[in-house]
């Protein structure tokens, strides 16, 4: 049984004051939710404040990225140990914005995932095709390459995959539940080829314009095990409604 996971990716939003305001409104709304794992990935500068407020809560912390070395002369980078030191249990790796704007490749994604696991962090590996790739019929090839190269040389681990079609991120365009299920089933098949039966326990999240209005229908699909939420996670009420998606039926 895969426990649903709903994760907020705050990207480059939310300073410390905004983080405080958000959590003061959000935490009471999800108090007592035990059937969904809740994760928030603030920007690095707000993690400590979030950790302070989320202490003893049912919400876990994630980093939005990391560098693969433990420490050293890597100006501007954050190590896995720095994230665990602040209380992070998850880390987002290979988000399409990192791939698009910051030169992230499947090879650097692989290094980051290994470093995360070595430090005891659970990686949320983001994969997904661009509109051009979808229109060219390349979707499954892209997903296969991102899964195989991203996880190259790794055993089945405590891992989460986020399928995020690039054309659906921040655009208001959501994949239909059927499109999401088709991609998720394909990803699970790929994981099965790598890890056999253990692939059944890997959670595959959908990301791309998830909102309170569409979350329940996405979550109704067999292989959709949660959501990675950008824009709609920035408002406490909206993110709480997404977390409590079961109550909408
Ligand atoms: C994301 O950035 O991971 C994302 C899914 O963003 P949005 O929900 O805004 O499309």
Boltz pocket constraint, residues with backbone or C-beta under 6 A from the ligand:
constraints:
  - pocket:
      binder: B
      contacts: [[A, 9], [A, 164], [A, 168], [A, 169], [A, 170], [A, 171], [A, 172], [A, 207], [A, 208], [A, 209], [A, 210], [A, 228], [A, 229], [A, 230], [A, 231], [A, 232]]
      max_distance: 6.0
